[in-house]
């Protein structure tokens, strides 16, 4: 089963993406997965890079260490200073730069193509108007297949753009792209990438299937929430958490949540392996 996986797709979800890290760690305890393309968005793009660099456990350790000293998701005493009231972006970047050094970036250039999704906004929209409309797009995901939604998206200049990590030559450039894909004011500052404004890629596609080549192949899709609406196909294999956890994407106050998510991911990954082994035995019988 694992050797058949040609593509890997990772849903976004903030710290919930630690479940994906545990799931893949369980799979790789059996046999390394070798997809030729990984499509990721928001925090799952950091997971994708850690998979290719073989630094999953180290990445989990670094993110836990980065938030262990943080006690609040908003610092009221910082509101009247030049510092952001939200510590998330600083914590996020610190962890990314610890996990991905220059050696890691070099490995990414030699590994599978990782496509990271960002949502581009119109330069004509003021920042806060862009955010409000972006959040409206997120709220209207249920209507994504309707023509009216597409017209609404086009009218306000929102579009999807996938950026290959092979375009990142330094750890700082890689961190910029991952943070751009995760751009969610006020938790993060407003980001501009390559001279154009961006928002969280999950606003335009939370499960970034469109980042894959048109040529079909066996695709493993790792979700971060139970009951996510999915696009079914014989080539698509979905896996989701076995528990319906209530954890906020931007809750940076409890490092224990990462331990829980990573452990649950490993448990679910092992269950996935057993189910795949049973299926193979039945087909061979």
N, C-alpha and C positions, 0 to 999 in steps of 0.2 A: 504493500500500500504506500509506504513512505517514499519509495523510489519512483512511484508514479506521479508524485506531486510536481507539477511543472511551474505552477504559480502559487503565490501566497498573498492573501488579502487580509489586512488588519483594520478592523473598525477602530475609530477613535474612542476616547473615553477618559482622558486624564489619568489619574492614578489607578483607575480600574484596569488600565492596560497591564498592570502587574500580573493580572490573571493570565494574559497572553504569554508573558515571560515564563510563568510556571508551566503552562501547557506545552510550550515548545521545549523547555528544559526536559520535561518528561519524555517527549518524542525523541529527543536527541540522546537520551540515555540508552535508547534502543538502537538508533541509527541516525546520523546527521541528515537533516533534510536539505536538499540541494535544489531549491527553485531557481529558475533562470530570471524571474522577475518577481519583485515584491512591491505591492501597492499599499501605501500606508497614508495615514492622515493624523494630524494632531500628535498626541503623545505616543501613539502607536508607531510613529516614524522613528522615535528613539528606540523602541523595542526592535524594530526591523534592523536598525543599524547594529544594535547589540547582538542580534542573532548572527549577522554576517561576520562580525568581529570576534565571535565566540566569547562575548563578555556579558552574558545574561546575568549570571549571579553577581558579578562585580557591579553591574548597572543597578541592580536591585539594592545592593549594599550602599552604593553611593547616594541613591535617592533617599533611602532611609536615613542615612547619616545627615543629609542636607536638611531634612525637615525635623529631626529629633529635637533641636533646640528652639523650634518655632512653636509658640504657644497660642497664637491667635491668627485667624485668617485676615483680620483687618486691624491695623495698629492705629487706634484713635489718637494717640499722642503724636503720630507722624503727619496727621492731616494738615497741620499748620506749618509744616516744614517743607523743604523742597523734595524730600524723599517721598516716594509713593506710599500711600496708606496700605497698599497690598504688597506683601513680601514675595508673592509667587514667582514673578519673573526673575528676580535676583536668585532665588533658591533654585529655580529650574535651570538657569544658565550655569550656575556654579556646578551643579551636578553633571550637566552635559559636558562641560569642559574637563571635569575630572574623569569621566568615563572614556571620552573620545579624544585621545591625544593624536599627534601626527602619525604615529604608527597605525592607529586605528583607521584614520582617514585613508592611508595608503592601502590598507586591506579592503576598504570599501570600494576603491577604484578597481581592485582586481577581482571583486566578488560579483554576485548577481546584481542586476540593475535594480536599485531601489527608487521607486517613483513616489515623491511626496506631494500631496495635494494641498494647494492653497486656494482660497477664494479671493479673486481679484475684485476690487470695487472700482467704481468710476472715479476718476480724478476730479470730476465736476461736482461730486457730492461732498458737502461738508462732512467732517469727521463724524459728528454725532448723528447726523441724518443717515450716513452710511451704516452706522451701527444699528440704529433703530430698524432700518429696512432689512439689514442682514438678519437681525433677530426675528423679524417677521417672516423672512424666507425659511428660517429654521422652524418656526411654528407651523408653517404651511407644508412641511415635508410630506404630509399625508396626501397632498394634492399634486405631488411631483409629476404624475403622469398626465395631468390635464394640460390642455393647450393654454388655458388662461394663466396657469402658473408659469409656464415657459415665457409667455409674453411679459408677465410681470418681472421676471428675472432679467430678461433682455432689456426692458424699458429702463431699468435703473442701473444698467451697466455691470451687473454681476456676472462673473464667468469663472470657470474652473481652469486651473493651470497646474500641471504636474511638472515638478522639477526633479531631475535626476541628481542623486547625491554625488555622482561622478563629476558634477559641475562644481563641487565644493573642494577647494584645494587646501584648506586649513581647518583646524578645529573650530575657530571662530566663525568661519563661513558656514560650516555644518550646523553649529548652534543657531545661527541666524535663520537658516531655512526651517529647522525644526520649530523654533519659536514663532516664526511667521505662520506656519501651519497651525499653530496653537493660539494665535492672536485672539484674545477674548477680553477686551477692555470691560471693566476696570481691573480685572485680575492681572492683565499684562498691559504694558503701554501700547499705544498705537504703533504699528510697525509698517515700515516701507521696505520693500525688497526689490532691488535692482531699479530703484527710482520710482516705484509704483506702490500705492497702498494695498494692504492685504488684510484679510480677516481669516479666522479659523476655517480650514478647509472643510471641516465637518458641516458647516452651514450649507454648502452646496452638495455634499455627498458624504454621509457618515460612514458608509461601507463602500470604499473607493474602487468598485469593480471596473470603472471606466479607465483606470490607469493601466489596464492589461492590454496586451496586443490583441488585434482582432482574431488572430489564429487561436483556436480553442485548444485547451489542454486541461488535464486534471488540476483543479484549483481547490486549495484548502482555504476556507474563509473563517477567520477567528473573530467572533463577536465579543462584545464586552457587556451585554445585557441580555437577559432572557426575553424571548418573545419579539425580537427585532424582526421587522418585515423583511423578507428575503426574496431574491429573484432565483427561482428554481431552474435547474438544468442538470442533465445527466453528468456534466463535467464539474459541477459545483458540489463540494462537500463542506457542510457547515458544522461548526462546533461552537457551543455557547456554554456559559457557566451553569453548573448544576444547581446552584443556589441563587435565589433572587435577592441579591444584597442591595442595601440602600446606602450607597456610599457616593458622596458628591465628588465630581471630577476634580474640583479645586479645593478639597479639604486637605490642607497641609499641616494639620495639627496632631495627627495620630499616626506615627510610624508603624504602629501595630497593625493598621489596616493593610499595609503593604505586605506584611508577613502573612496575614490571613488570605489575601488575594493570590499571592504567589503559591502558597500551600494548596489552595483550592484548585488553582490552575494545574499543578502537578498531579493532584488527585484525578482531575477530569481528563488530563492527558493520558494517564495510565489506563483509565477506563476506556478511552478512545482506542488505545492500542489493543486492549483485550478484545473489544468489539470487532476491530479490523482483523485480528487474528482468527477469531471465531468465524467471521464471514469468509475468510480465505479458506479455512478448513472445510466449510460447507460447500464452497465452490469446487474444491479439489476432490470431494467425496464422490 
